Amino acid sequence: MPLQFLLPYEPVVFGYHLNVHLILEYLAFFIGFRYYVFLRKNSTDTISSLNRLSILIGAVFGALFLSRLIGFLENPPLHATQGFIAIVNNKTIMGGLFGGLLGVEIAKKIIGEKTSSGDLFTLPIIVGIIIGRIGCFLSGIKEFTYGVQTSSIFGLDLGDGVLRHPIALYEVVFLILLFIALKTHQNKKISIENGSYFKFFMVAYFLFRFCIEFLKPNEFLILGLSSIQYLCVICFLYYYKFICKTLLYVAKKLHLL
């Protein structure tokens, strides 16, 4: 059966249309959290359970706030006319990630925790995003994770009869490769600075999203860039010391080769 007859994928069960995207979104949270619990039980965590809980609370509230704010800023003129409920429901993972990061840092300041806490969250976050993006892909053009029209071999009909870049699938492939790379490096048990895995994930993912935004049909742009891309730039500035250190390390390795 041609793909255009499959997307958006909305199966009917007992007479009800299932919202596959919403189901996978909840599944992403559940599996991601269970994976985090598994990793914490099988690792030496120097952060106490109480402090971990405080950090999680900070991450949740930070993610909730900034995910909605950045989601609104993707197209303020459009979202302003949709009403309060639509604005609250509109969200983006990019704002969630950076908002969660800020929420964690604020929580750690309050409780006086100085140990980097991100590494334990890194792989579960990647798994959660992968599951969520599969849901976005199955939603076709009902979710703003589709690309502009293309005549390349990657073009797919996402439900509107137009061959588009399947950006959600691009992201799934990228995240799977990133997961394999980080997991492989962790298995080698190479000694690196605490928190480096999470920083690398954030920089790599935000760089990918900065580039992939050029393939999206964004209508609200400032100086040619979307709100997501400006958030990416802010993230790069936030991690500029880590980026410089990483680039210097790579340059030294290449010089040795």
Protein Blocks (a to p, Z undefined) as FASTA:
>chain_A
ZZklmpccdddeehiacdfklmmmmmmmmmmmmmmmmmmmmcccfbdfklmmmmmmmmmm
mmmmmmmmmmmmmommlmmmnojklmmmpccfklmmmmmmmmmmmmmmmnopabdfklmm
mmmmmmmmmmmmmmmmmnommbccbccddfbfkbccehnopacddfklmmmmmmmmmmmm
mmmmmmnopacdehklmmmmmmmmmmmmmmmmmmpccfbdgehiafklmmmmmmmmmmmm
mmmmmmmmmmmmmmmZZ
